[in-house]
Amino acid sequence: MKPATGKKLATVLGVLVLSAVIAGLLIPRLLDPDRWHNRIVSELEKALGGKVNIEDISWGFLKGLWLEVQGVEITGASAFPLDVKLSRLYADVSILPLLGKKDCPHPSEPGKS
């Protein structure tokens, strides 16, 4: 490999790494999940069969995809018998199962698996 080709390759790799770091810092701020706060709460209420209150939602992906929710309160849910009140909920999200997920029937649908 010629020295000029090596320098060009190093420059391209450096720009790609720097771009990835900048994207990792900016994208979570640009794609603010609080914009969809009401829809998220609505879908959770449908799924849990109760009242859901969430104060703040944030996410990131620098060290793997993660989700953090502040001030979670679930009351009267038919999905489980207890009321829940958490000051903070943090979850690491596995991406591969989300990408490969096919339309699965609901467990309550008889005769399907």
N, C-alpha and C positions, 0 to 999 in steps of 0.2 A: 504494500500500500504506500502510495506517495505521501510525503509529509503534508502537502496541501490538502489531499483527500482526507487525511486524519483530522486536520484542523476543522475542515468543513463538517465532518461527521460529529466531532465534539461540540461544535457550535450548534448544530441542529439538535443534538441530544440535550444540550443545556437549555435551549429555548423550549423544548418540549417539557422538560422537568419543571422549569420556571412557570410555564403556562399551566401545568397541572396543579402546582401549588397555589397559584393565584386563583384558578377555578375552584379549587377546594375551599378557599377562604371566601370567595364571593358568591358562589352559587347558592349556598344555604341562606344567605341574606337576601338574594334576589328572589328566590322561590320560597317566600315566607308562608309556612303552613297556616298561620293565623288568618290568612286571606280566605281559607276554606273552613274556618273555625265552626261556623254554623252548620255546614254540611257534615263535617266530621261528627259533631255532637248529635245531629239528627240520625245519622247512620248507626252510631253507637246505641242510641236510645232504641232504635228499631231492633237491633241485634240482641240487646240485653233485656228489652221489655221493661224498662224503668226510666227514671229521670237521671240525666248525666249533666254534670257541670264541669267545665275545664277552663282554667284561667289562661294558660299560655302554652304554646306548642313550639318546639324548636327541633332542628335536625341537622345532621352533618354527615360527612363521609370521609374525612381525612384518615381515620384509623378504622375503617369499615363503616358501614351505614349504621347510624344510631338515631334514636328518637327519644326526646325528653319532653315530658308533659308536667307542668306545674299545676298544683291545686286541682286534683282529680276527686270528684265526689259522685258516687253512684248510689242512688236510693231507689227502693221499691222494685228492683230488678227481678224478673221472673226467671232469669237464667241461673241465678244462684241466690241462696236464702239470706245473705247478709248485706247490710249497707256498708259501703266502702268509702273511706275518706283518707286520701293520701296527699301529703304536701308535695311529693315529687315522685314521678314514675320514669324510670330510665330503661330503655330496651335496646339491645344490639339486634339488628335485623339481618337475617341471612338472605342474601340477594338471589343465589342460585335457585332455591325453591320457588321464589316469586317469578323468575323468568321461565321456568319449565312447567309451571302450574297449568294444568288443563282444567276445563270446566268440570268440576266434580259435583255429583249430586249431593244434596243435603242428607246427613245421616238419618233424618226422620222419614225419608222417602223409601217406602218398602220396595224390595225387589231390585234395587239398584245398588251397585257397589263400585 
